Structure formats: structure tokens, C-alpha cells
């Protein structure tokens, strides 16, 4: 899909290349030069690590329950065996639910990422719009994604302009 979009953009560029101006940015570079993004990324990584450790502890507990069950299985009645298996299955389901709650599509990590990163993305988009309007660019590409650019002339890289427009100092 992204390649089709990129090829469409190239076709449009080739038709109107002489009449239109274009530029590109590197959103990864821009984000890496925004302190708020770095802080948000640290927060998200810390949350993710903590939740992952909790999930690992849950699965270690399940593993211990299963090993204990196997060791004691010959001593248990059928009713006791069924009860222990149900307890293990219940714990496994709880662990899966917890993982989904934290890391699923609408999980807490997704929501927290949206809360922390979206305002930064909106600031970048606004700065890109302003740069496009001031420079009269028809198209501004982002080379950080999967849209592969075989050659990019640094003269058209507007990433530092975006950072300055947002009030940040460009990196090296």
C-alpha cells in the first residue's frame, strides 16, 4: 500500500516536476531531537518493561503450578486433578487477559502512547504545514517510513526547519 502511494506520488511529481516544488523531512530525526518525545518514549518503555515483568511473573507462577501438579498427580483423586487443572487454566486465561489489557490493540500501552505522542505529532504536522506554505512546496515526503527514496538531496531536507519552527534546536 505504501509502495503504491509512493509510486503514485512519483508519477504526480514526474508530470508536474517543473512546475511544483517538493521537499522531504525525516520524522525519526525530528522526533529524536525533541526532548518531550524522548521523555515520553522513556515513560512508555518503563511502563512496557514493568508490565512485561508482571506477565513473566504470572507465567512463572503458572509453570510452577503445572510442575507441582505433575509431581503430585499420582497422589490426587480425579476430582482434585480436575480442580488443579481448572486452576491452572484459569491462571493462564488471567495472564492472557492481562497481556491483552496492557499490550492489546486498545490496551493501556496504546492509549498511553496516544496520550503522550499525539500532541507531539500534531505539533510536527503543524510545522510541516507552515513550512510547506511558506516554501510553497506542493509535496513534502517523509523519508523515515517505508517510502524508500533512492536519492535525496540534502538541500531539500526540511527537517531542521521543522525543528526550528517548533522551537527546538536541530541536532548534528
Secondary structure, DSSP 8 states (H G I E B T S, - for coil): -HHHHHHHHHHHHHHHTTT-EEEEE-HHHHHHT-HHHHHHHHHHHHHHHHHHHHHHHHHHHHHHHHHHHHHHGGGS-HHHHHHHHHHHHHHHHHHHHHHHHHHSTTSHHHHHHHHHHHHHHHHHHHHHHHHHHHHTEEEEEETTSS---S---GGGB-HHHHHHHTT-----
